[in-house]
Amino acid sequence: MSDFYITTPIYYVNDEPHIGHAYCTVLADVLAGYHRLLGNPSYFLTGTDEHGQKVQESADKNNITAQEHCDIYSKRFEDAWKELNIKNDDFIRTTEERHKKVVQDILRKVYKSKNEDGQPLIYAADYEGWYCKYEERYWTEKDLVEGNCPDCGRPVQKLFEKNYFFRMSYYQKWLIDYINDNPEFIQPDFRKNEVLGFLKQPLSDLCISRPKSRLSWGIELPFDDDYVCYVWFDALINYISAIGYDPKTGKFDKDQWWPAVHMIGKDILTTHAVYWPCMLKAIGLELPKTIFATGWWLMEGAKMSKSVGNIVKPLDLKDKYGVDPFRFYVIREMTHGQDSSFSEESFIKRYNSELANDLGNLLSRIMKMIGSYCEGKIPSATEQDVKDSEFAASREKLSQSLADDLGKFKLNSAADDIMAFVRSINRYIENKKPWELAKKGETDKLNIVLFNAANSLIHAAYLLKPIIPEKTNEIGKQLGYDLDIDNIDGKRVLDIPLHLKPGTPIQKGDNLFPRLQKQKPKPESKDEPKTDYVTYDDFKKLKFRVAEVIEAEKIEGADKLLKLQIQIGKEKRQIVAGIAKHYEADDLIGKKIIVIVNLEPANIRGVESNGMLLAASKGKELVVVSVDNDIDSGAKIS
């Protein structure tokens, strides 16, 4: 039995939850649930990151205080997780006093500390660099991409100011050695290689302050009240402040939990795999067990982006299809640490194939046969009958594969194994033909077959419970069994061969997973005259955005085509346009154009195009539609 502490990132309070937030949180929730099934005490933390310039600016824009802004947006995340049946043990907010006190105590402790070379771990220095207010980060000249922020692609400003720095560079060699000596520390392996690649370059010291003259919404530095703490140094400490870390004693209120497993998105890998270990080393704490970086959810091959308008909202899917189908889809569809594409078509296909056909139909068959052949009661069988059945070996194999998959965070693989077990129950019924046993009057054999099928379904329901808790409870209810983990007397579910009690009445319920049909467009009536009109609803489906051309070049062998690299807010895309006879490539650089961003990707002369620009033509003349440079890229056209 091993204690298991798992965390999500704390989500920034500048937007409502999207599918990326929901995936990481459901993933952590499911992992915590499986560890409880395995008998491991588990603690699950999530929360919100509530300081920084973007919060202050958004609050000012809406004429409310920064705290009021945080209260509104933090509640959106809390409410969303309740609706998605997330069972977190704690929800931390970085504006809470319990967190702010720990941050200030750590800053005070590290400020007074020196490294083995006698250098202070925190020092003041004048700094000149490029600052991105959108990412709230400083960049060096070599970091910039065409003079813009390398993360979001937007303009930066040059600042010269005094700030405080954490001597992170001192820990570079130690961190490289630690990563190489601890293969489980960063997962998947290819993410570890990314971090090691980053660490081949000299590691800079970390600016951990912002002057109040520029930013007041943050945790005040305990050694200089003219400054607040940099949001990332503040935010990362949530993982230890939530479990009661006391920098004065070096101990935790909840002492059993640290070190943690951190589930994060791949876009914040550097902060977690470089900044955070160095901070912990300076504090004197053990490093996390594992930092696992998930992939991104893509829409039609492109990263979901608010500026592009292709965000999938999890609560919309929940309202349309239900909580459990949503949870099942995000766990089942995304491969270990890789990006995955979302489409409603794949959602419906996965639902119908595995939830409706495999699991839902299995319950219906078993319920119907027990109702018809066993007077509506669980048939009689012994524990030995269960141990002698063909399911005994497959359950043992499933137990081992599940433990292996959990250790490698391969939940989609674990779900695949469980659904294979569900399908094996269906095959068992087909092979044993209980309807023929009933006709022949072979009651004892019939009872054993139906008991084994029902008992194995309960076992599968237990294994699926961390993913689809509501529907598995419904399976238990219909078969007269309470799937509450607390009812198994501290045993591991996988070690219990006999779940059902013979003679228990079954309770017929609703269809577990009614099949879904993708809505088809309404066919045209033969009597209605055809027109060239489109409906307003059809037009609304098109997403028009302002894009800035950042690169342009001719496509070899195609006289009319130009390949354009464009910036749409934070996102970079490639499009192909038939304008080469009207524009020189260099003339388009910096031009703000209008692009349709939600067209299906097209392959034009072997070059992928993700969108279409707008142009006006008259005779042989053609002009690309553009906007004033004062309009930001990513702006909506309406």
N, C-alpha and C positions, 0 to 999 in steps of 0.2 A: 504494500500500500504506500503510495507516494503522493504528497501534497502537490496540487496543481494550481498555479496562479497565472491567469491569462488576462491580457489587456488588449483593448483596441487603441488606436490613436484617439486623442481627444479632439473632437471635431470643431473646426473654426466657426464661430457664430456669425457668418456673413451670408448664409443661405439656408434653404430648407434641405432636409436629407435627400440624397439621390441614391441610385442603385449601387454606386461604389461604396458609399457610407454603409448602406444596408448590408451589402455582401460581407464586408469585413466584420460587421457586428454579428450577423447571423453565423458566420464562420466561427467566431470566438464562442458564441452561445452554444453551438453544436459541439465544439470540442470540449467545453466545460461539461455539457450533458453526457458525453461519452465517458469522460473520466469518472463521473459520478456512477455511471453504470458499471464501470470496472472496479468500483469500490474505493476510488481515490478522492479524498476530500478536495473540493475545488472552490476557487474564489475568482469571480469574474468582474473586472472593472472596465467601465467606459465613462465618457464624460464630455465636457466641452472646454475649448481653449478660448479665453474671453478677453485677452489684452491685445494691444497693438494699435497701429495707426489706422488700419482699415475699419476697425470697430469705432474708433473715435470719429473718423470722417463720416461714416454711415449714420451715427447718432446725430452728429451736427446737422447733416443733411435733412434728417427727419424731425429736427427740433425736439429731441428727447435726450436724456442723459445717457452716457455710455452704459451705465449699469442697467437702465431701463431697456436699452437695446439688447444687452446680453440676456436679461430675464426673458424677453420675448423669444429670442432665437434658441436659447438653451431649452426652453420648454417644448419647442417644436421637436427637438431630438428626443427628449424624454418621452413625449407623447407618441412619437413614431415608434420607438422601441417597444412601448407597451402594446401598440396595435400589431406589431410583428411578433408578439409573444416572446420577446427577449427577456431572459431571466437573469439580468445582471445583479450581482450582490451589492454593488455600490455605483453611484453616479457622481463623479467629482467635477466641480467647477473651479476654474483657476481664480475666480473672484471670491471664493470662500476663505474665511479667516484661517481654517485649518491648513489650507494650502499656502497662503501667503506667509504665514509664520514660518513654515518649514523652509520656503524659498529664502527668506531673509536670514534665517539662522545658518543655512548652508552658505550663503554669500558671505556672511560675517566670518564663518569658520575658514572658508577657502581664502578670503582676503588676508587673514592673519597667517596663512600657511606659506611655507617655502618648499621648493623641491630639493632634491639631494645636492644640487649645485649651489644652493643658497639663494636662488632667485624667487621672488614673490610669485605666487600662482596667479594673482590678479594685480595688474599694474595700470596706471594711467598714462596715456600718451596722446599727443596730437595726431590726428589721422586725416589723411586726404584720400578720398576714394570716390567711386561711383556708387550712388545709392538708388535702389529701385523702391519707390514708395509702395508699389503694388505687392511686391514680395517681402518688403521690409528687410532687405538684405543689402549689405555692401558687396561690391565686386571690384576686383582689380582690373586694370586695363586689359590684361591678357584674357580675362574671363569673358569680356563682352563679345557679343556676336553682332558684327556690323554696327557696333556702337550702341547696341541695345542690350537689355537684360537677357542673359542666356536662358532663364527659366520661362519668362512670359513673353519675351520679344518686344516689350514696350520700352519707351525712352527712359533713360536714367539721368540723374542730375549729379554734378560734381559737388561734393561737400568737403569742407575743411572744418574740423571741430575736435575738441578734446573728448575722449571717451575712455572707458575702462575695458581692459582686455584680459581674457583668460588665456594663460600660457599653454594652449593646446598643443603647440608644435613640439613641446618637450616630450609628449607621449607617443610620437609617431612610430618610432622603432618598437616600443613596447606593444603598441596596438597591432602592428603587422605580425609580430611574433605570436601574439595571443590568438589572432584570427587563424594563423597557420596551424597552431597547436590545438585548436578546438574546432574541429570540423562541423560540430552541431551548432555553433554560435550564430552563423548567418546562413539562412536557407531561403530558397533552394541554392545549390552550389554555384550556379551561374551568377547569382547576386553577390555571393562572396567574392567571386572573381572581379566583379564590377568594383567593389569596394577596394580590393587590393590594387586594382588598376588606378583608382583615384589616389591611393596612398603612395604611388610611385612618384608623384609630384610632391615638392616640399609642402608640408602642412602649415597653414598660416595660423596665427593666434586668432582667437574668436572674440570679436567685439561683443561685449555682453551688456552694454548700456545704451540708452538713448537720452539726450538732454531734454529736460522738461520743457525748455523753451520751444522745442519742436514737437514733442510728444509727451503728454502728461498722463495718458491712460495706461498705467502699468504699475508694477510693484516697485515701490521706492527702494533705492539702494540703501542699505543700513549704514554705509560709511560715507555717503554723499547725497544729501537730500535734494540736490539739483538734478538728479538723474533717476530714471526708472530702469528696470531690468529688461533686457532684450527678450522678446516674446518666446523664442525657442529655448533659451536657458531656463526661463520660468516654466514653460509648458512641460518639458521632459521630466521635471521633478514630480509631476503628478503621480507617477507610477510608484513612488515611495511615500509621498505625503499622504496618499489615500489609505495606506496601511499603517499610518502612525509613526513614520520615521522621526526620531529625535536626534538631530545633529550633535546635541550636547553629550548624549550618552552613547550614540552610535547604535541604538537598539530600536526595535519596532514594537508598537502596541500589539499588532497582529504578527507575532514573531515567526509563525510557521510558514508564511507565504513566500517571502523573498528567497531566491531570485525568481523572476517572472519569465513567462513566454510572451513576447510582444508580437501581435499581429498588426502589420502596417501596410500601407500602399507603397508601391515601388518608388513613387515620386518623393517620398520622405525617407529613403533609405540612408542617405548620407548623414542626415541629422541624428538618426537613431544608431547607425553603425559606426559613426566616427565621433560626433560631438558627445553623445550620451556615454559611451564607454570611457572617454577621457574625463568627463565630469565625475563619473562614479569612481574612477581611479583616484582622482584628487580628493574626493570625499572620504575614500577609504572603504567603499562597499564592493561586495562581490558583483560581477557583471551578470546580466540576464542569462538565463539558460539558452534561449534561442530568440533571434529576431527573424521573423518570417515575413518576407515581402510578397504580397499578392500582386497579381497582374491587374490590368485595367479592363473594365467593360467597354467594349467598342460598339458603335452603331454604324452599320454598313462600312466597317473597316476603319472608321475614324474615331478618335477619342471623343467621348461625350464632353460637351462644352456648353456652358451657359450662353456664351457669345454666339455660338453656332445654332443654338436652339434645339439640340438633339438629346437633351437630358431625359432619362427615364426615371419617373418618380415611383418609388416602391409602393407608396400608399395607393396610387392609382391602380397598380396591378393587383394589390391586395383587395381593393374594393371590387375589382372586376372578376377576379378568379379565386379569391380566398387566400388566407394567410399561409396555410400549409403548402398549397401548390407553388406559391412564390418561394418559400423557403427551400422546398425540394429542388426547384429549378436552379436557383443560384448555386446550391451545393453540388448538384449533379452535373451542371453544364460546364463549370470552370475547371480546367486542368491545373494541377499543382503549380502555382506560381506564374502561370502563363496568362496572356491576355485572352479574352473570350468575347465573341460577338453576340450581342443580344438581338433577337428578332421575335416578334409575336408568333410568327409561324413556327419557330423552333420551340417556343414555350408550349404551344398547343400540341405539337407533335410529341414532345417529351411527356406532357400530361396524359394524353390519350394512350400512348404506348405503355407506360409503366404504371401510372397511378390508376387510370381507368381500367385498362385491359388486364394488367397483371395483378395488381393488389385489390382493386375494387371488385373485379369479377370473381377473384378467389374467395373473398368473404361471402359474396352472394351465393356462390355454389355451395360452400360449406353450410351456410345458414339454411338454404333450401333443403339440402339432404338431411341435416339433423332434424329439421322440422318435419320432413316427410317420413323418415325411417326410424327416428329415435324419440318420437312423441315430444319433440321440441326441447329435449334435455341433453346435456353433454353425455355421450355414451360412456359406458364403463370400460376401463382399461387399467392396467397396473404400471408401476414404474418400470418393471422389467420389460413390459411390452414396448415401452418407449425406448429403453436402452437397446432392445433387440432390433429396433426399426432401422431402416436405411438412413434415417435422419441423424442418428447418433454420430456417425463419422463426419457427415457434412457439417454438423454443428461444431464439432471439435475443430475442423479445418477452418470454418468461418471465424471461430474465436481467435485463432492464431493470426489469420489474415487481417482481422479487424485491429488487433493490437499492433501489428506491423504498420498498417496504413496510418493509424493515429500517430505513431511515433515519427512518421515521415510527413504528417499533415496532409495526407492524400485522401481527403474526405470524399472526393468524387469517386475514387477507387473503392473506398469502403462502401459507399452507397451502391456501387455497381455489384459488389459481392453480395450485399444483402438482397438486392433485387434478383440476383441469380438464384439465391436461396428461395425467394418467393416463387419464382418460376419452377423450381424443382418440386415445390408442393403441388403446383398445378399438374406437373408431369406424373407425380405419384398418384394423384387421383385418376388421371387418364389410364395409367398402367394397372391399377388395382380394380378399377371399374366397380365402385360400390353399388351402382344401380343393378348390376348383374348379381352381386352377392345378395342384395335384398330380394331379387326375384327367386334366387335359389334357396332362400331361407337360411343362409349361413350367417346367423346373427352375430356370433362371437367375432368372426373375421371382419364383418361389416363394422362392428363397434370399434375394433382396434384401428381399422383404416381411418374412420372418421375422427376418432380421438387423436390419432397421430397427426392428421391434417390440421385439425383445429388447434392442437397444442403447439404445433410447429408455426402456425400463423401467429399465435400469441408471442412466441419467441421472436419471430420476425418483427412483430409490432414493437416489442421492447427495443430491438436494435434500431428501428426507425424512429423511435420516440424522440430522441434529441433533434431530429430533423423536422418531423411532422407531428408535434405533440397532440394537437387536437384530434386529428383523424385516427391516430393510434389509440387514443383513449376511447374513441367511438368503436373501434374494433373490439377492444376489451369489453365495453359495455354490452355490445350485441352478443358476445359470447359469455356474458355473465362473470367477467373477471375485471378486477381493479388493477390497472397498470401502474399505480403509484409505486415509485421506487422505494418509498419508505416502508412498504408492506413486505419487503423481502428479507427483513431481519438482518440487514448488514451483509448479506451474501452477494456475491457477484451474480448478476443475471445470467451470465454465460455458464455458470456452474449449476444452474437449476434445471434438471431434466423434465420435471413435471410441474406444469403451471395450473392446468385446469382441474376442477374437481368434478368427477362423474356425478350425474344427477342434477347438476345446476341448470335451471331453466335458461334458455337463450331468450334474447329480446330483439325481435325484428326491428330494424331501424331503416332510415332513408338510405338511398343509394350513396355509397361512400364517395365516389368520384364520377358524377354524370359526365358523359363524353362531351367534349367541346367541339363546336363547329366554327370555323373561321367565317366571319360574316362576308358574304359575297355581295358585290354591287348589284343593285336592283336592275333586272333586265329591262330594256326599253320596250314599251308597248308598241305593237305594230300600228295601232290607231293613232299614236302620237306623232306629230310631225317632227322630223329630225332638225335640229338647229346646231349652229356652231357655238352656242353658249356653253360656258362652264358655270357650275354652281358656285356660290360664294364659299361653301364648305370645301369644295375642291380647290379653289384658289388659295384658301387659308392653309392648305397642306404645304404649299411652297414656302420655303424659308429663304428670304432675301437678306443678305448681309453686305456691309461694306468690307472690302478687303484691300490690303495694300500690297502692291507688287514689289517683291524684294529681290527676285531674280527672274531673268527671261533669257531664253536661248532658242535658236532654230532647231527643229527636229531634222536630223539628217535624212535626205531622200524625200522630204515632204515640203514642197515650196510654199504651201499655204499655212503651215502649222507652226505655232510657237508653243514651247513648254514654259509655263509660268510657275514660279514658287510664290505663294501668296500667304500673307499673315492675316488671320481672322481672329482678332482678340489675342488670346494666348496660343491659339492653334496655328500650326503651319500646314499648308496643303499644297498639292500639285494639281494644276489643271492644264488642259490642252485647248488651244483656241485657234480657229482658222482666220487669223488676222495678220499673217506674216507679210502679205502684199500691201498692207496699209500702214503698218507700224514697224519701225526698227526696234529690235529688242531693247536697246539701251534707253530708248525714249519712254519705255513703260515703267522703268524703275522708279519707285516712289509714288506712282499714280494710284489714287484711291478709286477702285472700281466697284461695280455692283455684281454680286455673284449669287446664284442659286446654290445653296449648300446641301440640300437634302435629296439630290438626285442619286440614283444608283451609280456606283463607279463604272466607268466605261474604259475599254481598252482601245486606244486610237493609234494605229500604226505601231503597236507594241508598247505604247506608253500609257500608263494608267492615268485617268483624269477623274478627279474627285470634285465635281462641280462644273458650273457653266457660267461664263461671264455674259453680261448683257451688252448688246451693240445695236446701233441704229444704222440703217442703210438707205441709200437713195441712188438708184442706178448702180454705177460702179463704185460709188463712194461708200465708205463704212467708217463709223465713229464709235469707239468704245464708250459706253455710258460711264461717267465718272462723277465724283462729288468733290466738294471743297476739301482741302487738306485739314481744315479745322475739325472735321468729323473723324472720330476715332475708328480704327479698324475694329470690326466686330459689331458695329452699331446696326440695329435692326432697320430695315426699310419697310415702311407701312404706308 
